[in-house]
Amino acid sequence: MSISQKLDAISLPPGLRTKMQNHLSRLSRAEDMHGLQLAQARAEGFVEGVEAARALTPATIEALFIAVEVAAIDRRQVLTPGRPSSRTC
């Protein structure tokens, strides 16, 4: 599923959607585990900032955190082939 498709189910203002797409893209392009951890921390920090600003509903914030987590898990599986999945959803 593409990054745009992952965000289609989440109602976001255009500016926030673009920023979130950029963060998810960075996650999907991480070249190693260190890069993945950095990209995940930055994406989560962005979502925390949006949450602190009360710019979105709690349900939307939760959906963004889940999108970041799923993207990180997906990339982690690519970077560590042969390891069992820890993804339960």
DOKE-536508 format. One record per residue: x, y, z of N, C-alpha, C in turn; residue in one letter; residue number from 1. Coordinates in Angstrom, 2 decimals, always signed. Layout:
N
+---------+---------+---------+---------+---------+---------+---------+---------+---------+------+------+
!     n.u !     n.v !     n.w !    ca.u !    ca.v !    ca.w !     c.u !     c.v !     c.w ! resn ! resi !
+---------+---------+---------+---------+---------+---------+---------+---------+---------+------+------+
!       X !       Y !       Z !       X !       Y !       Z !       X !       Y !       Z !    a !  NUM !
...
+---------+---------+---------+---------+---------+---------+---------+---------+---------+------+------+
//
This chain:
89
+---------+---------+---------+---------+---------+---------+---------+---------+---------+------+------+
!     n.u !     n.v !     n.w !    ca.u !    ca.v !    ca.w !     c.u !     c.v !     c.w ! resn ! resi !
+---------+---------+---------+---------+---------+---------+---------+---------+---------+------+------+
!   +0.85 !   -1.17 !   +0.00 !   +0.00 !   +0.00 !   +0.00 !   +0.90 !   +1.24 !   +0.00 !    m !    1 !
!   +0.58 !   +2.19 !   -0.87 !   +1.40 !   +3.39 !   -0.97 !   +1.16 !   +4.32 !   +0.22 !    s !    2 !
!   +2.06 !   +5.26 !   +0.37 !   +1.96 !   +6.22 !   +1.47 !   +0.69 !   +7.05 !   +1.33 !    i !    3 !
!   +0.38 !   +7.46 !   +0.13 !   -0.84 !   +8.25 !   -0.09 !   -2.08 !   +7.45 !   +0.28 !    s !    4 !
!   -2.08 !   +6.17 !   -0.06 !   -3.23 !   +5.34 !   +0.28 !   -3.37 !   +5.18 !   +1.79 !    q !    5 !
!   -2.24 !   +5.07 !   +2.49 !   -2.29 !   +4.94 !   +3.95 !   -2.91 !   +6.18 !   +4.58 !    k !    6 !
!   -2.66 !   +7.34 !   +4.00 !   -3.17 !   +8.59 !   +4.57 !   -4.56 !   +8.95 !   +4.06 !    l !    7 !
!   -5.02 !   +8.31 !   +3.00 !   -6.34 !   +8.64 !   +2.44 !   -7.46 !   +8.44 !   +3.45 !    d !    8 !
!   -7.31 !   +7.47 !   +4.33 !   -8.36 !   +7.18 !   +5.31 !   -8.34 !   +8.17 !   +6.47 !    a !    9 !
!   -7.33 !   +9.03 !   +6.53 !   -7.19 !   +9.99 !   +7.63 !   -7.47 !  +11.39 !   +7.09 !    i !   10 !
!   -8.40 !  +12.08 !   +7.71 !   -8.76 !  +13.42 !   +7.29 !   -7.73 !  +14.42 !   +7.84 !    s !   11 !
!   -6.96 !  +15.01 !   +6.91 !   -5.91 !  +15.96 !   +7.29 !   -5.96 !  +17.20 !   +6.42 !    l !   12 !
!   -5.64 !  +18.36 !   +7.00 !   -5.48 !  +19.56 !   +6.17 !   -4.32 !  +19.34 !   +5.19 !    p !   13 !
!   -4.36 !  +19.98 !   +4.03 !   -3.34 !  +19.74 !   +3.00 !   -1.89 !  +19.90 !   +3.49 !    p !   14 !
!   -1.60 !  +20.94 !   +4.26 !   -0.23 !  +21.16 !   +4.73 !   +0.25 !  +20.04 !   +5.64 !    g !   15 !
!   -0.61 !  +19.60 !   +6.54 !   -0.24 !  +18.51 !   +7.44 !   -0.12 !  +17.20 !   +6.68 !    l !   16 !
!   -0.97 !  +17.00 !   +5.70 !   -0.90 !  +15.78 !   +4.88 !   +0.45 !  +15.70 !   +4.16 !    r !   17 !
!   +0.88 !  +16.81 !   +3.59 !   +2.16 !  +16.83 !   +2.88 !   +3.31 !  +16.51 !   +3.82 !    t !   18 !
!   +3.32 !  +17.13 !   +4.99 !   +4.39 !  +16.87 !   +5.97 !   +4.38 !  +15.41 !   +6.41 !    k !   19 !
!   +3.19 !  +14.88 !   +6.65 !   +3.09 !  +13.49 !   +7.10 !   +3.54 !  +12.54 !   +6.00 !    m !   20 !
!   +3.18 !  +12.83 !   +4.76 !   +3.64 !  +12.01 !   +3.63 !   +5.16 !  +12.02 !   +3.56 !    q !   21 !
!   +5.76 !  +13.18 !   +3.79 !   +7.22 !  +13.27 !   +3.77 !   +7.84 !  +12.40 !   +4.86 !    n !   22 !
!   +7.28 !  +12.44 !   +6.06 !   +7.80 !  +11.62 !   +7.15 !   +7.66 !  +10.13 !   +6.85 !    h !   23 !
!   +6.51 !   +9.73 !   +6.34 !   +6.30 !   +8.32 !   +6.01 !   +7.21 !   +7.89 !   +4.86 !    l !   24 !
!   +7.46 !   +8.78 !   +3.93 !   +8.38 !   +8.48 !   +2.83 !   +9.79 !   +8.24 !   +3.35 !    s !   25 !
!  +10.21 !   +9.08 !   +4.30 !  +11.54 !   +8.90 !   +4.89 !  +11.64 !   +7.54 !   +5.57 !    r !   26 !
!  +10.58 !   +7.15 !   +6.25 !  +10.57 !   +5.83 !   +6.89 !  +10.74 !   +4.73 !   +5.85 !    l !   27 !
!  +10.02 !   +4.82 !   +4.78 !  +10.04 !   +3.76 !   +3.76 !  +11.35 !   +3.72 !   +2.98 !    s !   28 !
!  +12.15 !   +4.79 !   +3.05 !  +13.41 !   +4.83 !   +2.32 !  +14.63 !   +4.66 !   +3.22 !    r !   29 !
!  +14.43 !   +4.45 !   +4.51 !  +15.57 !   +4.32 !   +5.42 !  +16.52 !   +3.23 !   +4.92 !    a !   30 !
!  +17.80 !   +3.52 !   +4.91 !  +18.78 !   +2.60 !   +4.35 !  +19.30 !   +1.60 !   +5.37 !    e !   31 !
!  +19.16 !   +1.91 !   +6.65 !  +19.64 !   +1.00 !   +7.69 !  +18.81 !   +1.21 !   +8.96 !    d !   32 !
!  +19.09 !   +0.41 !   +9.96 !  +18.29 !   +0.48 !  +11.19 !  +18.46 !   +1.82 !  +11.90 !    m !   33 !
!  +19.66 !   +2.37 !  +11.87 !  +19.87 !   +3.67 !  +12.51 !  +19.03 !   +4.75 !  +11.81 !    h !   34 !
!  +19.06 !   +4.74 !  +10.49 !  +18.26 !   +5.70 !   +9.73 !  +16.77 !   +5.51 !   +9.98 !    g !   35 !
!  +16.36 !   +4.27 !  +10.12 !  +14.95 !   +3.98 !  +10.41 !  +14.56 !   +4.53 !  +11.78 !    l !   36 !
!  +15.41 !   +4.30 !  +12.78 !  +15.11 !   +4.79 !  +14.12 !  +15.03 !   +6.31 !  +14.14 !    q !   37 !
!  +15.93 !   +6.97 !  +13.43 !  +15.92 !   +8.43 !  +13.36 !  +14.65 !   +8.93 !  +12.67 !    l !   38 !
!  +14.31 !   +8.32 !  +11.54 !  +13.11 !   +8.73 !  +10.80 !  +11.85 !   +8.50 !  +11.63 !    a !   39 !
!  +11.82 !   +7.39 !  +12.37 !  +10.65 !   +7.11 !  +13.21 !  +10.54 !   +8.13 !  +14.34 !    q !   40 !
!  +11.66 !   +8.45 !  +14.97 !  +11.64 !   +9.44 !  +16.05 !  +11.18 !  +10.80 !  +15.54 !    a !   41 !
!  +11.64 !  +11.18 !  +14.36 !  +11.24 !  +12.47 !  +13.79 !   +9.75 !  +12.48 !  +13.45 !    r !   42 !
!   +9.26 !  +11.39 !  +12.87 !   +7.84 !  +11.31 !  +12.53 !   +6.98 !  +11.35 !  +13.78 !    a !   43 !
!   +7.39 !  +10.60 !  +14.81 !   +6.63 !  +10.61 !  +16.06 !   +6.68 !  +11.99 !  +16.71 !    e !   44 !
!   +7.81 !  +12.65 !  +16.63 !   +7.93 !  +14.01 !  +17.16 !   +7.01 !  +14.98 !  +16.44 !    g !   45 !
!   +6.90 !  +14.82 !  +15.13 !   +5.98 !  +15.66 !  +14.37 !   +4.55 !  +15.46 !  +14.85 !    f !   46 !
!   +4.15 !  +14.20 !  +15.00 !   +2.79 !  +13.90 !  +15.45 !   +2.57 !  +14.45 !  +16.87 !    v !   47 !
!   +3.58 !  +14.31 !  +17.72 !   +3.46 !  +14.86 !  +19.08 !   +3.29 !  +16.37 !  +19.05 !    e !   48 !
!   +3.97 !  +17.05 !  +18.14 !   +3.82 !  +18.49 !  +18.00 !   +2.42 !  +18.88 !  +17.56 !    g !   49 !
!   +1.89 !  +18.13 !  +16.60 !   +0.52 !  +18.38 !  +16.14 !   -0.46 !  +18.14 !  +17.29 !    v !   50 !
!   -0.19 !  +17.09 !  +18.07 !   -1.04 !  +16.79 !  +19.23 !   -0.97 !  +17.91 !  +20.26 !    e !   51 !
!   +0.23 !  +18.40 !  +20.55 !   +0.40 !  +19.47 !  +21.54 !   -0.29 !  +20.75 !  +21.10 !    a !   52 !
!   -0.31 !  +20.98 !  +19.80 !   -0.98 !  +22.17 !  +19.26 !   -2.49 !  +22.01 !  +19.21 !    a !   53 !
!   -2.95 !  +20.81 !  +19.51 !   -4.39 !  +20.50 !  +19.46 !   -4.98 !  +20.83 !  +18.09 !    r !   54 !
!   -4.18 !  +20.51 !  +17.07 !   -4.58 !  +20.81 !  +15.70 !   -5.51 !  +19.76 !  +15.11 !    a !   55 !
!   -5.54 !  +18.57 !  +15.71 !   -6.37 !  +17.48 !  +15.20 !   -7.07 !  +16.79 !  +16.36 !    l !   56 !
!   -8.05 !  +15.98 !  +16.02 !   -8.78 !  +15.24 !  +17.06 !   -7.90 !  +14.13 !  +17.62 !    t !   57 !
!   -8.18 !  +13.68 !  +18.84 !   -7.41 !  +12.57 !  +19.41 !   -7.44 !  +11.32 !  +18.54 !    p !   58 !
!   -8.57 !  +11.04 !  +17.92 !   -8.67 !   +9.86 !  +17.05 !   -7.74 !   +9.99 !  +15.83 !    a !   59 !
!   -7.64 !  +11.18 !  +15.29 !   -6.77 !  +11.40 !  +14.14 !   -5.30 !  +11.29 !  +14.55 !    t !   60 !
!   -4.98 !  +11.82 !  +15.71 !   -3.62 !  +11.72 !  +16.24 !   -3.24 !  +10.24 !  +16.40 !    i !   61 !
!   -4.15 !   +9.47 !  +16.98 !   -3.89 !   +8.04 !  +17.16 !   -3.68 !   +7.35 !  +15.82 !    e !   62 !
!   -4.48 !   +7.71 !  +14.83 !   -4.33 !   +7.12 !  +13.50 !   -2.97 !   +7.47 !  +12.89 !    a !   63 !
!   -2.47 !   +8.68 !  +13.15 !   -1.15 !   +9.06 !  +12.64 !   -0.04 !   +8.27 !  +13.34 !    l !   64 !
!   -0.16 !   +8.10 !  +14.66 !   +0.83 !   +7.29 !  +15.38 !   +0.84 !   +5.86 !  +14.84 !    f !   65 !
!   -0.33 !   +5.32 !  +14.57 !   -0.41 !   +3.96 !  +14.02 !   +0.21 !   +3.90 !  +12.64 !    i !   66 !
!   -0.04 !   +4.91 !  +11.80 !   +0.55 !   +4.94 !  +10.46 !   +2.07 !   +4.95 !  +10.54 !    a !   67 !
!   +2.62 !   +5.71 !  +11.48 !   +4.08 !   +5.76 !  +11.66 !   +4.59 !   +4.40 !  +12.10 !    v !   68 !
!   +3.90 !   +3.80 !  +13.06 !   +4.33 !   +2.49 !  +13.57 !   +4.29 !   +1.42 !  +12.48 !    e !   69 !
!   +3.22 !   +1.40 !  +11.71 !   +3.09 !   +0.40 !  +10.64 !   +4.17 !   +0.60 !   +9.58 !    v !   70 !
!   +4.43 !   +1.86 !   +9.21 !   +5.47 !   +2.13 !   +8.21 !   +6.84 !   +1.70 !   +8.73 !    a !   71 !
!   +7.10 !   +1.94 !  +10.01 !   +8.39 !   +1.53 !  +10.60 !   +8.51 !   +0.01 !  +10.65 !    a !   72 !
!   +7.45 !   -0.67 !  +11.02 !   +7.47 !   -2.13 !  +11.06 !   +7.70 !   -2.70 !   +9.66 !    i !   73 !
!   +7.00 !   -2.16 !   +8.69 !   +7.16 !   -2.63 !   +7.31 !   +8.60 !   -2.47 !   +6.84 !    d !   74 !
!   +9.20 !   -1.31 !   +7.13 !  +10.58 !   -1.09 !   +6.68 !  +11.56 !   -1.96 !   +7.47 !    r !   75 !
!  +11.31 !   -2.13 !   +8.75 !  +12.17 !   -2.97 !   +9.58 !  +12.21 !   -4.40 !   +9.03 !    r !   76 !
!  +11.07 !   -4.88 !   +8.56 !  +11.02 !   -6.23 !   +7.98 !  +11.86 !   -6.32 !   +6.72 !    q !   77 !
!  +11.90 !   -5.27 !   +5.94 !  +12.71 !   -5.25 !   +4.72 !  +14.19 !   -5.21 !   +5.09 !    v !   78 !
!  +14.53 !   -4.44 !   +6.11 !  +15.93 !   -4.28 !   +6.50 !  +16.48 !   -5.50 !   +7.23 !    l !   79 !
!  +15.61 !   -6.30 !   +7.83 !  +16.06 !   -7.48 !   +8.57 !  +15.34 !   -8.72 !   +8.04 !    t !   80 !
!  +15.66 !   -9.14 !   +6.82 !  +14.99 !  -10.32 !   +6.24 !  +15.27 !  -11.57 !   +7.06 !    p !   81 !
!  +14.28 !  -12.44 !   +7.08 !  +14.42 !  -13.70 !   +7.80 !  +13.96 !  -13.65 !   +9.23 !    g !   82 !
!  +13.70 !  -12.46 !   +9.75 !  +13.23 !  -12.36 !  +11.12 !  +11.71 !  -12.42 !  +11.12 !    r !   83 !
!  +11.11 !  -13.06 !  +12.13 !   +9.65 !  -13.14 !  +12.18 !   +9.03 !  -11.77 !  +12.42 !    p !   84 !
!   +7.84 !  -11.62 !  +11.92 !   +7.12 !  -10.35 !  +12.04 !   +6.62 !  -10.14 !  +13.47 !    s !   85 !
!   +6.77 !   -8.89 !  +13.95 !   +6.20 !   -8.54 !  +15.25 !   +4.89 !   -7.79 !  +15.08 !    s !   86 !
!   +4.50 !   -7.61 !  +13.81 !   +3.28 !   -6.88 !  +13.49 !   +2.08 !   -7.78 !  +13.74 !    r !   87 !
!   +1.10 !   -7.28 !  +14.50 !   -0.08 !   -8.06 !  +14.84 !   -1.33 !   -7.59 !  +14.14 !    t !   88 !
!   -1.24 !   -6.51 !  +13.39 !   -2.44 !   -6.03 !  +12.72 !   -2.41 !   -6.31 !  +11.25 !    c !   89 !
+---------+---------+---------+---------+---------+---------+---------+---------+---------+------+------+
//
